[in-house]
Amino acid sequence: MKRSTVLVIASMMGMCGSAALAQGAKETTKPAAKPAAKPAATQPAEPQLPAGWTAEDMQACMEAGTPGAQHAFLAEGVGTWTGTSTMWMAPGTEPMTSEMTSTVSAIMDGRYIKVEITGEIPGMGPFQGFGLHGFDNVSQTFQASWIDNCSTGIMFGTGELSSDGKTLTWNYTYHCPITKKPTHFREVERRIGKDAVVFEMFGVDPKSGKEFKMMELNLKRTPGTASATSAR
């Protein structure tokens, strides 16, 4: 539309508006009409169950996604942890020590925790690791996955909590880069009081086929980080 046409239409609308205002001034003022009553608020309709489903089926699904005591146990580890790492490349080798930092956060409204570890492996350079831990209400098992910058495979594991609630033992499976076969990795997490934890990692020596201690982490929580805001 040309600019001149727009101006003409605008002028006509302005004149019409002025005429309407003048006419309204001559007329008797009428009381304002009452606003129409708003319809009463209605409750959202309950979802229709699929054919063959029962209320118990829906309840089971709700319980499967509801965090419980085991999730609260995992969330107790939220915070920033620092300390030393001791690593053995093979049975009988000299240990290598370095500094490590672990940042633990609750995610998905407390249903899972994520673990991010940074540090340096002597002679190999910077280390980064990322894990997800949770508890499956359906199978009643602790579950975890792990990745790091020293591999391209994802480790999957299940955990078992001791009767006293202080030791969580993880058993992971992965493929050994030397044998090219599936193997296992065991991690024992021991909580020493409220703000100290020890991790011991045991793997299978690809040459002898025997399990040996590969790594130990001794970490302490940084004061004031236990109540870190949960990420979503």
Secondary structure, 3 states (H helix, E strand, C coil): CCHHHHHHHHHHHHHHHHHHHHHHHHCCCCCCCCCCCCCCCCCCCCCCCCCCCCHHHHHHHHHHCCCCHHHHHHHCCCEEEEEEEEECCCCCCCCEEEEEEEEEEEECCCCEEEEEEEEEECCCEEEEEEEEEEEECCCCEEEEEEEECCCCCCEEEEEEECCCCCEEEEEEEEECCCCCCEEEEEEEEEECCCCEEEEEEEEECCCCCCEEEEEEEEEEECCCCCCCCCCC
